[in-house]
């Protein structure tokens, strides 16, 4: 449920199925065996923009979370070429 809320707060709908359990199990037991491209393809195939009628509710939630911005006018903000939609590649706190 927390993943669905995370997606919703970002203007997206995550409609997963039983395959996600297999992906999570593989990540937990042997992360190196998981094909990153397959996971990204799965996530994109099961994610879509939220219907516009949810925008007001999401913006209300976001106003109650300190330090967050409201949804951008264009919900489809994920760079389709990037494998890190949240810019973790540029994380200044990440150890190299």
CORJOWO-V574440 format. One record per backbone hydrogen bond with DSSP energy under -0.5 kcal/mol. NH is the residue of the N-H (numbers start at 0). CO is the residue of the C=O. Records with the same first field share a line. If there is no record, write none. Layout:
NH->CO, CO
//
This chain:
4->0
5->1
6->2
7->3
8->4
9->5, 6
10->7
11->6
12->47
14->12, 45
15->13
19->16
20->17
21->17
22->18
23->19
24->20
25->21
26->22
27->23
28->24
29->25
30->26
32->29
33->30
35->33
38->34
39->35
40->36
41->37
42->38
43->39
44->40
45->41
46->43
47->12
49->10
53->50
54->51
57->53
58->54
59->55
60->56
61->57
62->58
63->59, 60
64->61
65->63
67->64
74->72
76->74
79->77
81->78
86->83
89->86
90->87
93->90
//
